[in-house]
Amino acid sequence: MIEFRLFRFLRSVSLCLLSLILILFQLATNANSAQVTLAWDPNTEPDVAGYKIYYGLLSGQYSDSVDVGNQTSCTLSNLQDGNTYYLAATTYDIEGYESDFSNEVVFNAPANPPRIDFDGDGKADIAIYRSSNGGWYIKPSSGAAPYGVGWGGGASDIPVPGDYDGDGKTDVAIYRASNGGWYIIPSSAPSAPYGVGWGGTTYTPVPGDFNGDGKTDIAVYQASNGAWYIFPSGGGSPYGVGWGGDASDVPVITNPGTYM
């Protein structure tokens, strides 16, 4: 429990004091985002109309807010894993006057490393890609029945699973080096696979969430000049970064699993 200082409720003719206790609890994460639930003691002033929660990535600077009405709890969702959020509360009356901010609560959204999680339960699934026939064979960590997906099989095909649609589930995807094509089955719309041309025979696929929006970005590394070429999955202009180029350089990408 975190207690907040007394703060003033601004009115046209007078000042009124109230206290607020804000409790931060019940946090959860999925493969891309965290959520936090807050609760507070009600203000007993007869003309209180509601409460607002403010939050942001800098202390004392709140880029977002939510009006929760006249209730004493709320849940903030879609918070980015690994970020530190600063939160404060206000209350307002029926005339629209709003109090000062409460003192601040800090929430550290747990870092949730990327993983091969086809069912979105927060645990890595055991899976293989059989290059001889383009078959994906997946054993879900949830205990659901194993299943297979046919996607790939070309001589130059490389599996590049990732959460390209940002729904918290790993998408089946391949990179076809012979033509630089990325072929993706989004888990949010499996009946609408799509392709993106980005790369070629001299490029290495290096997918990752380079802009932190919770979606895997299409990206390739060119060893001959140490260039990274990134195509953001969430929109925005493609861009390049020069980093590497020595004959012994290997691009570092990770996809650790959490099985337990």
N, C-alpha and C positions, 0 to 999 in steps of 0.2 A: 504494500500500500504506500502511496506517495501523497503526502499532504501538501497542499498549496497555500501560499500566503493569502491573507485577506486582501481583497482588491475592491476598488471603488466602482460603483454602478453610476454612470454619469446621467444626470437628469438636468432639466432646464432650470430648476429652482433649488435643488438640494442634492446632497450626496448621501448615498445609502451604502452601508458596508454589508458584505456577505462573504462567506467562506465557501470554498469548493474543495472537495477531496476527489482527486482523479486516480483511479486504479487502472493499471495497465496489466492485462492478463490474457491468457488464451491465445497464444500465437501459433501459427501453422504455416507450413510452406508446401508448395508443390514443386514441380521441376523448375519453375521460373519465377515464382512470386511468393511473397509472404503476406500475411495478414495479422492484424493486431486488434484486439477488442478492448475498449476502454469503458469504464463505468465510473459514476460519480454520485455523491449524495445530492439530493434535490435541494434547490434553493427554496426557502419557505416564504419568500416575498409573494404577496397575493397577485401581483401583476406581472410575474415572470411569464414570458411567452415561449422561451426556448433557449437552446444552447448551440454554440458553434465550436467545432474543432478545427484548429489551424495546424498545418504541418509542412515541413520542408526539410531540405538537406543541410541548411545552415542554421546555427543557433540564433534565435531571435529574428530570423527572416523566413517567413512562412509563405511559400509559393502556392499552396493549395489550402482550401478550406471546404468544410461541409456543414451545412445547417441541418442538425439532426432533429429539430423541432423540440417539443416539450417532452423529451424522454431522457432517461438517465444512463444510457449506454449506446454505443455504436461500434461497428466493426469497419475498419479501413482495410480494403483489399487491394490486390495488385501492386503491392509495394515491392520494389526491386530487391532481390536477394543481395546481401552483402553491403547494402547501404545503411547509413546511420540516419535516422529520422528524429527531428525535434518537433515536439507537439505541445500545444497549449490550448486552453479553453477560454471561452467567454460566455456570458449569458446576456440576454437582451429582454426588454420589457415590451408590453403591448403597444407602446408608442414608438418602438424602434430604437430606443437608446441602448447602447451596447457597453458592457463593462470593459475595464482594462483586461489585459491578458492575465491568466493565471501564471504561476511560475511553471517552468518548462519540464517536460518529461522527455527522456531520451530512449529511443527504441532502436536496438541494433538488429536489423533483419538478418537472420542467419545466412551465411554464405552457403549456397547450394550448388556444388560443382556439377558440371554437365555430366550426364550419364546416359547410357542406352536404356531407356525406360519407355517401352512401347505401350504399356498400359497406364502410365501416369500415376502409379501408386507411390512414387518417391524412391523406389528401389530398382536397381539395375536388373534387367532381364537377361537371361542366358540366350545367346543367339549366334547362329553361324550363317555365313554367306557361302553357298556352294557355287564356285565359279564355273563348274562344268555344265551346270544347267540353269544358272541364274536364280536358284532357289534360296529364299530366306527362311530359315527354320528357327522359330522363336518359342522359348519356354518361359511363359510369364512368371514373374516372382510372386504374383498374387495367388498362384495355385490354379489358375484357369487352365483349360486344356491347351497343350501345345498346338501350334498351327504353322502353316507355311504360306509364303507369298512368292509368286513368280515375278521377278523384276530384275532384269539384267541378263547376263550370260554371254555378252559379247567378249571377244578376246581381250579388249582393252578396258573392260569395265572394272571400276573400283568402287566398293561400297563406301558411301559417305553419309551415314545416318546422322540425323540432327533434327532439332525442333524448328523447322523452317517456318511454320505457321504460328508458333508461339502459344500453342494450346496446352503445353505441359506434357505432351507425349512425343516420343521420338518418331520421326517419319522415315519410312523406307525410301532410300535414295541411292542412285549410282552416278558416278562420274565416268563418262565415256571419253577416254583420252584421245581416241582416233579423230574425234570431231569437236572436242571441247564441250560436249553437251552434258548438262546436269538434268537428270530425270528423277522427279520427285513425286511420291504419293503422299499427299498431306493427310495426316490422321484425322483432321477435322472435315475433310471432304475426300474420302478414298475413291470416290467414283469420278473425281476430276483431277487426275494426274497432269502434270505440266512439265515443260522442259525450258531450260535457260541455256543459251550459248555463252560460255565464259571459260576460255582456256584453250587447250590444244595439246598436241603431242609432247611439247617441251615444257609443260607446266605440271606442277604437283598440286592436287587439291588440298586445301587447308581450311575447311569450314570451321566457323566459330562465331560466337556472338561478340563482334568487335565493337559494337556501339552500345551494348548493355541494354537493349530494348527487349530482351527475352526471346529473341528469334535468332536462329542460326543463320549467319550470313554466308552466301556463296563467295568463295575466295580461292585464289590460286597463287602459287609461288613459282617464280621463274629463276632457276638456279644460275643461269648464265649472267644475270645482272643483279641478282639479289632483290628483285622487286616483288612486292606483294600487291595483288590486284583484288580489290574487295568490292563486292556487289551487295549492298545492304538489302536484306530480305524485307525489312519494314518500310522500304521506300527511301528516297534520297538518291543523290548522284553517286555513281561508282567513283572510286578513287584509288590511287596507288600510293604505296609507301616503300621507300628504299631501305632495306634492312637485311644485310647479308651479301652474298656474292662470292665469298671465298669457295674454292673448289671443295673444301671439306664441310661446308655449312649444311646443316639439316634443319628444316623448319620444325619448330617445336609446337606441337598441338597435342592436346590431352583430351581424353574422354574417360575419366575414371568411373568405376562402378561402385555402388554401395549395395551389397547383397543382403545385409543383415538388418 
